[in-house]
Amino acid sequence: MAAEGVLRKRNGWGDQHSVRVRYDGTLELEVPERWYQKQGWQPPVEQLPWADEAGGAKPSGESAAPAPAASDSQDSSKT
């Protein structure tokens, strides 16, 4: 199972920073930063962006697009 670091999260694991890891390109989970480093996973933790600086990076399956506004969902037949 291939693991790849996606981003870092400040204090995401209690009082430790965490790393979001993607396994086989699909499953994502967070692990303590120290564990990530101990496993020797790539890229090196220092090269990963922080979640709050990653331009709104979202875990797989979550859309980065905003929800449609209420006015967008009105019935167009009322014109």
N, C-alpha and C positions, 0 to 999 in steps of 0.2 A: 504494500500500500504506500503510494508516494504522498508525502506531506509537503506542503508549500506554505510559507508564511505569507499572509495577505496584508495585515496592518497591526499596529500596536495600539493598546488602549491603556490610558493612564489609570492606575489603581483599579484595573478591571478584575483583579483576582484578590479581593480583600484589600490588603495594604500593599500588594505587589502589582506591578504593571503586568499586562497580559498580552498575548499574541493571538490573533485570529488565524487559525490554520485551516487550509483547505486540503482534504484528502481526496485523491484520485479525481480532482477537478469538480467534485460535487458536494460532498459533506463538509460543512464548516463547523468548527467549535473553537472555544477559547481555552488556552492553556497558560499557566504561569510563564512569564518571560524566562525565568531561570530554567524551567523544564525544557522550553524550546531550545535554549542555548545548549543545555546538556545533551540533547538528542542530536545536535549538530545539523539541524534542518536548515534549509536555504530559503531565501537569501539570509545573510547574516542579519540579526535583529536590528543592528544599527542602521541598516539600509531600508528598513520598513517605515512607511509613513505613519504618523500618529493618526488615530481615527478622527480626532477633532480638527486635523489639518489636511485630511485626505479628500477634501472637496465633497463631503457628504457620502463617502463610500458606504455602501450598504452590503450586508451579507447576501449571499445568493438567495434568490427567491423573493427578495424585497425590492420593490420598485423605487428608483430614485426620483421618478416623475411625481409631481404634485397631484393630489386628488383633484378631479374636476370641480370647478366652482358650481354652486347651486344653480346659477343662471345658465350653465351649459347643459343641465339636465332637464330644462323645461321642454314641454311638449311643443315641437315645431309646427304642429297642425293648427296652432292658435294664432296664425299670422294674418 
